[in-house]
């Protein structure tokens, strides 16, 4: 029996309550407000009829992301990043962009870009994984609506993408860390996978001491189980959004 007390009265292998609220922005081609427990991120997908210079004339599209944490998303107010993006922000938005490009066939997208904006309204751990999950829903909705309106002949979506955090505290493997678990755990890891189980990216760090290979394998398996559940929630949200 686990001696760890978790938010929302969870067991070590439970996710926080996760919701995907679609079409929360009337102007964006796709939008989603994703919640992982108390973490809430607004994700929008905007389609632009241009691509970066290195793709000009190649007939391929591009997917990229920007990430931002609003000033009062945390316990104390942080300054807006007006002139220069901080190192943490740059790292996270590159991760989101890399993850979502796996979902797309750039040739079928054509010479246009989809820009994913992920704005953290409230942070309680796992903002980057929530951003990836919500951004995929916004991306899929944008593509679905464009195709529905006759603006895209072929479907460029190859696969779904989702992410979740895992970790270890006092020898116990935990799924979907909140802020307290993230900040005090022995291991902190983010796992990005496709809906059919392919690994996209794994970021893991021993915060206090080294951890064993068997712990890595156990945490990856726990992450895969969580992502399977998240992928099902994403699918339901996208189907609901496209019917609306």
C-alpha positions, 0 to 999 in steps of 0.5 A: 500500500502506497504511503504517498498522499497524492492530489485528487486521492490518486494511486501512484498509477492514476492520472489527474482529472484530464479534460479537453474543452474544444472551440474556446477561441472563435477566431482560431482554426483550432482551439482547446483548453486542456486541464491536467488537474489544476494545470490549465493551458489554452492551445490555439492552432493558426494556419498561415499561407507561408512557410519558413525560408528553408522550405520555400518552393519545396511544396512542404508545410511546417508546424511550429509552436510558441509557449508562454506562461501568463504572469499569475499562472503560478503562486507569485507573479512573474514578469512577461517575456516581452523582449527576449524568450527565456531559456526554459520557454525556448526549450519547451516550445521547441519540444512542443514543435518537435512533438507535433511535427511527428503527427504531420506529413509535410508534403500533404500539408502543402506550402503552409504553416500551422502555428500552435500557441500554448498559453499557461493560464494556471500551472501545477506541474506538467505544463509542457506535457499538457501543452503537447496534448492540447496542441495536438487537439487544436491541430487536428481540429484545424486540419479537420475544419479546413478539410471540411470546408474544402481547403485541403484535399489530402489529410496530412495527419499521420498519427496522434501525439500525447505526453505525460510526466512520470517520476519516482519518489521514495522508490515508488513510481508515479504517473502525472506529477503535480507541482509538489511531486515534481519539485520534491521527487527523486526522478522527474521524466517527461514521455512523449508518444504517438497514440499507437505506442511509438516513442517520440521523446523522453526527457528524464533526470535524477534529481537527488540520486542515480536510478536503475535501468529497471526504474526507467523501464517501469516509468516508461511503461507507466507513461505508456499506460497513461498516454493510451488513456490520454489518447482516447480522451483526445480522440473523443474531444476531436470528434466532438469538436468536429461535430460542433 
